[in-house]
Amino acid sequence: MPDERAEFAIGSHLVAAIIEHARRDHPDEACGVLAGPEGSDRPERHIPMTNAERSPTFYRFDSGEQLKVWRELDARDEDPVVIYHSHTATEAYPSRTDISYASEPGAHYVLVSTRDPDHADVRSFRIVDGVVTEETVRVVET
């Protein structure tokens, strides 16, 4: 049976930036945003953020940094197209905590697993009202 999941295109340079950030912060979870033009579904700009928890099992944006980033997005007429974070010891799938904290219904939630030092597993999900729907990630060469 063919894969009928929605497809989400993301530039190879952005995927590489997310993976590099995740590996740099390992063994703690890394987190950040990919911004894109307001109303679009096209991520264009990588914004690595600080995991205020500094934890290998949980992430939370620093509230001051998040306020600054969201104000900058507004000033640039951008949206948080992607909210990303890493899982350091488990698969790239949203945990119950990830699902409960998902607060951007229009965003793609990209997870990268860094549990295998030789391979980063990158997956994308929509999380709306507690419902998780996986998307096929299509990496576009840039």
Phi and psi in degrees as a GROMACS rama.xvg file:
@    title "Ramachandran Plot"
@    xaxis  label "Phi"
@    yaxis  label "Psi"
@TYPE xy
-68.731  154.172  PRO-2
-75.2849  115.961  ASP-3
-105.525  20.3169  GLU-4
-69.3259  153.901  ARG-5
-61.9313  152.872  ALA-6
-110.184  140.976  GLU-7
-127.306  120.993  PHE-8
-92.6114  135.719  ALA-9
-143.92  137.79  ILE-10
-64.7454  143.113  GLY-11
-60.2596  -34.3076  SER-12
-66.6942  -32.1277  HIS-13
-74.1658  -40.4194  LEU-14
-61.3794  -44.3336  VAL-15
-61.7745  -38.6467  ALA-16
-67.1761  -39.8708  ALA-17
-63.9573  -46.7063  ILE-18
-62.2989  -43.029  ILE-19
-62.6128  -41.7131  GLU-20
-63.8208  -43.5478  HIS-21
-62.8768  -41.7634  ALA-22
-69.4758  -37.0575  ARG-23
-64.7214  -40.2288  ARG-24
-85.1917  -13.2388  ASP-25
-55.2494  134.591  HIS-26
-89.4744  2.60468  PRO-27
-84.1278  155.511  ASP-28
-69.9074  140.125  GLU-29
-100.606  156.933  ALA-30
-152.18  158.347  CYS-31
177.076  -166.775  GLY-32
-136.194  146.596  VAL-33
-112.046  120.728  LEU-34
-96.2808  152.097  ALA-35
-149.313  170.142  GLY-36
-55.0009  139.849  PRO-37
-52.2543  131.67  GLU-38
81.6151  -1.87195  GLY-39
-101.218  170.192  SER-40
-116.329  31.384  ASP-41
-119.201  100.166  ARG-42
-70.1433  137.125  PRO-43
-130.539  -23.8554  GLU-44
-132.589  130.828  ARG-45
-90.4198  128.662  HIS-46
-127.325  92.6629  ILE-47
-68.8093  140.708  PRO-48
-124.074  169.85  MET-49
-90.208  131.063  THR-50
-80.3357  104.313  ASN-51
-63.0863  -21.8864  ALA-52
-81.5362  -22.5657  GLU-53
45.7157  56.0082  ARG-54
-129.42  146.293  SER-55
-79.894  -5.00654  PRO-56
-127.362  1.84819  THR-57
-156.455  146.258  PHE-58
-130.579  152.368  TYR-59
-153.799  128.189  ARG-60
-61.3439  141.992  PHE-61
-64.0019  126.322  ASP-62
-62.3767  -39.3619  SER-63
-66.1289  -43.3442  GLY-64
-64.9536  -41.3763  GLU-65
-63.1877  -42.6308  GLN-66
-59.7678  -44.5793  LEU-67
-61.7581  -45.828  LYS-68
-64.7172  -45.077  VAL-69
-64.931  -35.521  TRP-70
-65.6607  -40.4623  ARG-71
-63.8368  -41.4508  GLU-72
-58.8594  -46.6537  LEU-73
-58.9979  -45.4263  ASP-74
-64.8006  -28.8017  ALA-75
-97.2735  7.59685  ARG-76
53.896  49.4058  ASP-77
-121.144  159.997  GLU-78
-118.754  155.637  ASP-79
-78.2792  91.8234  PRO-80
-69.7394  -37.5987  VAL-81
-128.786  134.156  VAL-82
-109.976  122.79  ILE-83
-123.704  155.648  TYR-84
-158.57  169.008  HIS-85
-110.245  154.79  SER-86
-114.47  128.405  HIS-87
-92.6244  -20.6122  THR-88
-134.119  0.903753  ALA-89
-130.484  174.542  THR-90
-67.083  164.815  GLU-91
-83.8322  76.188  ALA-92
-143.947  138.529  TYR-93
-61.1081  131.674  PRO-94
-78.7071  170.992  SER-95
-58.0712  -39.002  ARG-96
-65.3637  -44.2032  THR-97
-56.6099  -43.8729  ASP-98
-65.098  -43.2925  ILE-99
-68.576  -27.2485  SER-100
-94.2132  -4.13357  TYR-101
-66.0441  112.164  ALA-102
-121.731  7.00146  SER-103
-117.997  87.3941  GLU-104
-62.1495  -20.4334  PRO-105
-88.0864  -8.06746  GLY-106
-87.4534  156.202  ALA-107
-91.4628  134.953  HIS-108
-102.668  107.905  TYR-109
-99.9825  129.314  VAL-110
-118.558  141.892  LEU-111
-126.56  130.425  VAL-112
-97.0206  128.589  SER-113
-109.693  19.3032  THR-114
-67.0739  -28.2906  ARG-115
-99.3479  114.801  ASP-116
-64.6607  -16.738  PRO-117
-101.202  -6.70248  ASP-118
-149.104  130.529  HIS-119
-105.214  122.643  ALA-120
-91.465  119.871  ASP-121
-115.72  124.83  VAL-122
-135.708  154.436  ARG-123
-125.601  144.644  SER-124
-140.381  153.667  PHE-125
-103.607  137.079  ARG-126
-129.074  107.802  ILE-127
-131.449  123.307  VAL-128
51.7805  40.471  ASP-129
80.1535  0.130157  GLY-130
-98.7382  126.995  VAL-131
-103.094  126.404  VAL-132
-126.072  120.404  THR-133
-79.608  146.244  GLU-134
-117.148  150.697  GLU-135
-79.3651  128.834  THR-136
-90.9927  123.547  VAL-137
-109.767  111.326  ARG-138
-83.6413  122.576  VAL-139
-101.589  126.156  VAL-140
-63.5438  137.238  GLU-141
